[in-house]
Amino acid sequence: MSFRQGFQLCIHASHLIGGSSAFAFDHRERLRLYVSVRDWRGKMAAPEEQELSQAQTEKLLQFQDLTGLESMDQCRRTLEQHNWNIEAAVQDRLNEQEGVPSVFNPPPSRPLQVNTADHRVYSYIVSRPQPRGLLGWSYYMIMLPFRFTYYTLLDIFRFALRFVRPDPRGRVTDPVGDVVSFMHSFEEKYGGAHPVFYQGTYSQALNDAKRELRYLLVYLHGEDHQDTDEFCRSTLCTEEVITFLNARMLFWACSTSKPEGYRVSQALRENTYPFLAMIMLKDRKMTVVGRLEGLIQPEDLINQLTFIMEANQTYLMSERLEREERNQTQVLRQQQDEAYLVSLRADQEKDRKRREEQEQKRLEEEKVQQTVLAEERRRRNLEEEKERKSECLPQEPPADDPDSVKIVFKLPNDTRVERRFLFGQSLTVIYDFLFSLKETPEKFQIVTNFPRRVLPCLPTEEQPNPPTLKEAGLSRSEVLFVQDLTDD
C-alpha cells in the first residue's frame, strides 16, 4: 500500500471515529503548539485579517502535524486556498512533494491522455430487468408515456438552456474541490463505509496509477439516474467490494454534475449509469481496458473486475519487466558513469601528482642554479675584493730599512710567503696582504707561534683601530701562522 493510500485510510478512519482523534498526539505538545499558534496569530496577523476559530486552529495544528511544515503562515495559506478542507489541502501537499503539479498552479489545459479508441476494450452492460406478469407489464405501459414525456421535456429544456447560459460544468476551476465535495455528499447520503476514494484530480490519479503500475477504477456518479442509489447502497458500499477495491486498485470517483466529473465523462463517453471504467498502463499509454455499465451486483462486479485484471495481467507484467529493464539499464549506465568518474579522478590525480613532481623538480633545479649563480657571484666578488686589497697595499720597504720587519707567513696548505712591513704600519696591512693572496682562505686569523696568541688585525667595538706591528710586540723577524676559519 502506498503512502498516499495509507494517508487516505487514516483520514477516512478519522471521520469514522470522530475527526481529529486519529491524529491526536501528546497533550502537552498540542497545548504548546496551540499557544504558539495563538501567539503567532496575535503577532503576525494584519489588522484586517480575521482571527482563527477554535476549529480552524485545530485544523491548522493537524495540517502541520501531517505535512511537517514548519511555517505556520504557509500552513494557513494552504488551508485557506482549500477553504479549510484539511483532506484536500494535505492531498494537494502530497501531490506537490511527488512532483505532480498543484491544482492552484495547473499546467496548460490539454486533452486527457487516456486511450479510449482501443477496440479490444472489454464491455459489460447490465440491462434493466423486463417487467414480469400482467401487473408488471400493465404498470410499465402506463408509466411509459409519462417517462417518455418527462425525459423528452428535460432534454429539450437542457438543450435550450445551453443557448441562454453555457453549461457551468465546462469550466474546471477547482478539480480537487469537486472531488472532495462529492466525497462529502456521498458520505452524508450513504455513510462512511465505502472504498477509499482517491483524493485528487483525475489527472493525478492517472499519474499515480502509471507510476505505481496499478489498476485505476473510475466511477462516474449520475445523481439523476434511477439506479444510482441502489448501486451505491447494495453494491459499492458492501464489505466484500470495499475489501476487494482497497486491496487491488486505486479508486477515483466523482459526480458528473461537477465540472471535474463532467470533463471525465466527456473523455470516457459513458452510455448509462452506474458507470465504471478500468484503466491501466498498456503499450506505454494509459488505456481503458474495461467498461462496466448498469446496475451490477457485488459478486458480479468482483468477478468482472477479476476477469479484466486477469485478461490484462500480461500487459502489466510486460510493463513491469520493461520498467525494471529500463531501471537496470539506468543503474548500469549510472554505474558506468561512476566508474568513468572514478577513472577520470584517478587520471586527474596522476596528472596532478606528475605536475607537482615536475614543479618540484623545476624548483629544485632552479634552486641549484640559483645556488651556483650565488656561489659564482660570491667568488667573483671575493676576487674583486682581493684585487682591490692588493692594489691598496703600501709598497714593501727595502731590506736595509731600519724600521722594516721581515715576516714569514705559513699558510694552511703549507705554503710559505715572505714579505717586509714597517713597524709603524697597522696589523690591518698584514691582514690585507694575506687576504689578497689566492692561496689564502676566505676567512682566517693570524696566530703567533710562541707564545701563542691571535693578532687583532681587524677593528672591533672595543678596539676600533687595530695596533701597529710595534705595539703588537713583533720583532724584526717573525714567523706567523695563518689559521683557516672557513669551516667555522
Buried (B, 14 or more C-beta within 10 A) or exposed (E): EEEBBEBBBEBBEBBEEEBBEBBEEEEEEBEEBBEEBEEBBEEEBEEEEEEBEEEBBBBBBBBBBBBEBEEBEEBBEBBEBBEBBBBBBBBBBBBBEBEBBBBEEEEEEEEBEBBBEEEEBBEBEBEEEEEEEEEEEEEEEEEEEEEEEEEEEEEEEEEEEEEEEEEEBEEBEBBBBBBBBBBEBBBEEBEEEBBBBBBBBBBBBBBBBBBBEBBBBBBBBBBEBEBBEEBBEEBBBBEEBBEBBBEBBBBBBBBBBBBBBBBBBBBBEBEBBBBBBBBBBBEEEBBBBBBBBBBBBBEBBBEBBEEBBEEBEEBBEEBEEEEEEEEEEEEEEEEEEEEEEEEEEEEEEEEEEEEEEEEEEEEEEEEEEEEEEEEEEEEEEEEEEBEEBEEEBEEEBEEEEEBBBBBEBBBBEEEEBEBBBBBEBBBBBBBBBBBBBEEBBEEBBBBBEEEEEEBBBEEEEEEEEBBBBBEBEBEEEBBBBBBBEEEE
